[in-house]
């Protein structure tokens, strides 16, 4: 068996390494919120951290609480991971990104079923590319403008809104779509 003092020393060492790592990462991390999503009542928060001189990693969490928009349910959640390349250096101007995501359709009306008395429940994934530009306002603040296009695959069950009856048991669809659009406010953490 391993002695308690040894386990305690390991835990303290791991805690110290974690604290040092977080303080180093914090100085190179931005917290963001997408103003376009928030204006539509959709929660979209993200964090972007520098990996190398010209490379960053961005993670998004998106949640739409809308039970109905003009009779069409739009409740979903999504997690997005993205690698970004900035030719002029991390967080500086133009960037290209590649993303992957997982989404959960809690009760959602797909774009081609709007106003057709149908909705879907299920999950899916997407992959695509992003083109963006980050404008520095000052040492702490920036605006991140971006648009993405990609392939989405969803697996779902379909229901009739007026009766709640299932119209299709197991179904899947895949489409190429403009996927993300944003104007995010970014706040840099830590000391410069």
N, C-alpha and C positions, 0 to 999 in steps of 0.2 A: 504494500500500500504506500501511497504518497503521503508524506507528512503534511500537517496543516500549515506550518510556517513556510514550506516550499510552495504550496498552493497559493498562499497569501502573497508571497513575493512575486509569483508569476502574474497574479491578478493586478498588483500594483504596477509592475513593469508594463503590462498590456495597457493599463489605464493611462500611464505616463506617455507611452508611444501614441496612443489614440489622441490625447490632448495636444501633443506636438504636431501630429499630422493634421488635426483639425485647424490649428492656428495657422499652419502653412497654407492649407487649402482655402481657409477663410479669406485671406488676402487676395485670392485669385478667383473668387466666386461672386456671381451676381444672382440676386433674387429678382424674379420678374413676375409681372401680372399683365395679362393681355387685355388692354382697354377695350378692344372690339368685342371680346367675349363678355366681359363684365357689363358692357353697355346693353347686351342682349340678355342679361341675367344668367349667364353661364360662367361658372367658376373655373378659372384657368390660372394656375400658379406654376412657376417653373424655377429651376435653379440651373445655372450654367457655370461650369468650373473649367479652368485652364488645365490641359493635360501636357502641352508642350508649347513652344513659342507660337506656333500657328494653328494649334489644334485645341478644341474644347469638347466637352461632353455636356449635353443639355438634357434634362429630364423634365417632362411636363405631367401634370395631373389635371384632368378636365372632368367637370361634373355638370350636367344639365339637369336641373330639378323640375323642368316643365312637364306637368301632367297633361297640359293641353295648350297648343298654340292654334287658335282658330279651329278647335276640334281635333287636332292631330297631336297625339302623344309624342313627346320628345325627351323622355328621361333616359339618359345614358351616362356611363362613366368611361374614361379612357386614360391609359398610361402610355406615354410616348418617350422613347429614348432616341437620341440623335447625336451623331458625331458631326462636328463642324470644322471646316477648314477656312481660315482667314489668311489670304495672301499677304496682307500687310501686318500681320501679327494678331494674336488673340484679342477679341473685343474691339477690333479696329476696322471699321468700314465694311466692305463687301465680304460675304461669306457664302460657301456652298455647303450643304449638309445632306446626309443620308439618314433616314429615320425608319424605325419599326415601332409598331404599336399594338396593344391589345385593347379591345373595347368590349364593354358589356352593355347590351341593349336591354334595359329594364322594361321599358314599354316605349317603343319607338316607331315612328312612321317613316319608312324609307322614302327617299326623294321621289321615286316613281309610283308611290301609293298615296301621296298627299291628296286629300279630299276624295278618297275611294272607299271609305268606311272600313279600312283595314289597318292593322298595326302588327308589329313583330316583336318577339322576345327571343334573345339569344346572345351570341358573342361572336367575335371575329378578330381579325388582325389586318394590318396594313403595312406596306413598305413603300417608300418613295424618296423623292429628292426635294430639297428646300433651297431657295435662293433668297438671301436676305442682306440687309445692310444695317449696321449699328452706328448710330450717330451719338457721339459723346457730347453731353451737355456740360458736365464739369467732372471733377475727380471721382465723384460718387454716383452720379446719375447719367443714364443714357436712354435712348429710345431705340428699340430693336424692331425693324420693319421686315416682314417676311411673307412669303407665299410658298406653298408646297403642292406638289402634284404626285399622285401615287396610285397604287393598286390596292384595293380593299377586298377581302374575302370574309363573308359573314355566313354563319350557320344559325338558323332560327326556326321558330314555329310561328305560323301566321294566324291571326285572330280577326274576327269581324267585330268592329267597335260596337255596333248597335246591339248585338246579342251576346258577345263574349265567346261565341262558338269558334272552334278551331277550323280554319279553312285549309290549312296544310300542316301536316305533322312535322316532318323533318324536311327542311329545305336549305338550300345554300345559293349564294349568288356571289359574283365577283365582278367588279367594275373598276375602270380607271376614272379617277375623279380629281378635281381640284380639292385638296384635302385640308390644308391649314391656311389661314390668312390672319395676320396679326400686326398690331402696333403695340408692342409691350414696353412698359416702363421698367427699366432695370436699375437696381440699386446694388452697388458694389460693397461687399462686407469688408471688415478689417481695416488695418492701417495700410497706407500706401508705402 
